[in-house]
Amino acid sequence: MDAKLTSKMTWLQILLVIAFCFLAAFFCQHNDKLYHQTIFQVSRVENGKAVKMTDEFQNVDHYHSQMLYGKITNGKHVGKTLKIKNSYSDSHAMDHQYTKGQKLFITLHTQPRLHATVKDIKRDAPIAFLFAIAISLMFVILKLRGITVISSILINTILFWIAVKIDHTNNGSAVILIFSILAVIFCFVTLLLVMGWSKKMLVTLSAVLCATAATILITLLVFGITHEKGIYYESMQYVTQLPKPLFIAEVLIGVLGAVMDEATDIVASLATLKQERPQLSRMAIFKSGRQIGKSIMGPLINVLFFIFMAETLAMTLLYLKNGNTWHYSFSMNMSLGMTSSLISGIGIVLTVILSSVFAGLWIKGDER
């Protein structure tokens, strides 16, 4: 553990963090009565024989059957014992292997007798544990500022949920408009809570909104000139509305996050530099902003590339294992991720320029 981090954390704080995390996990492990969905706890498992399966591309997999014994832990059938049949493969592509002690969400059937099928695993305990670790570390390291960070996350989550509900109500007819307004609110709320109301916050807000808007306009212009050749919206599975506006909305939110992170770093650094050296000219501030941007631009673009591409890796490998060509597998799985990372890269480059320009024009020597 880093020396600076340990110097900020006392043993009492470390013990409190550990206790809070385990209490959160313990609560979620015993909160079955709070769920409307029926929960089944596995007490015993009987595994059957494995069956070897080989497809036409010589992919080998083994399928297993197992019988799950246990009881229902909530709802009107609480306490009743059941046995549920489950099948799974070694690859776990579309199924799971269940073990003793796990809790499962099930669907009950009453005809011709009470029986059930498994829907999914109850995963709230490990999620709560990780969530508790994140919150605890924010409070320990950031102190009271951790409250503003957590508040911004909660507020943005609620705003995002409202935007999705509005989009669902309108059947996707105004998805770009809805998420454009959401992006502005996201940016304003986050920067206000994190940086406070100041000229530095307004400079950052202006740079973020201008860079994001310019990036989306460039994207739409390029799409119009190229007629979107090479953009395979078919890879957006299960989409029930027009895919292009939805993809633009996804890119808009993705670009906003990267641009906000970069603009905050650049403007905060330039404000501190101007405070320490008030005699610096606007051109000197602009050049300093470019130098800061050069140092963080590369890693930030690579992080976005890894995020966009990593989520498509599993499906791409599945396509390749089933005899599809690399070109087809890439087109159907990775092309939109690659496009999103390229668009985000444009936004990141524009942010360096706009943040440096706005900081040079508006930040004075007495502005923090």
HELIX and SHEET records of a PDB file:
HELIX    1   1 ALA A    3  LYS A    8  1                                   6    
HELIX    2   2 TRP A   11  GLN A   29  1                                  19    
HELIX    3   3 ASP A   32  LEU A   34  5                                   3    
HELIX    4   4 ASP A  124  LEU A  142  1                                  19    
HELIX    5   5 ARG A  145  THR A  169  1                                  25    
HELIX    6   6 VAL A  175  MET A  195  1                                  21    
HELIX    7   7 LYS A  199  THR A  226  1                                  28    
HELIX    8   8 TYR A  233  SER A  235  5                                   3    
HELIX    9   9 PRO A  243  GLU A  276  1                                  34    
HELIX   10  10 ARG A  282  ALA A  310  1                                  29    
HELIX   11  11 LEU A  313  LYS A  321  1                                   9    
HELIX   12  12 TRP A  326  ASN A  333  1                                   8    
HELIX   13  13 SER A  335  TRP A  362  1                                  28    
SHEET    1   A 5 VAL A  51  THR A  54  0                                        
SHEET    2   A 5 VAL A  60  ILE A  72 -1                                        
SHEET    3   A 5 THR A  38  ASN A  47 -1                                        
SHEET    4   A 5 LYS A 103  HIS A 109 -1                                        
SHEET    5   A 5 HIS A 115  ILE A 121 -1                                        
SHEET    1   B 3 VAL A  51  THR A  54  0                                        
SHEET    2   B 3 VAL A  60  ILE A  72 -1                                        
SHEET    3   B 3 THR A  81  SER A  89 -1                                        
END                                                                             
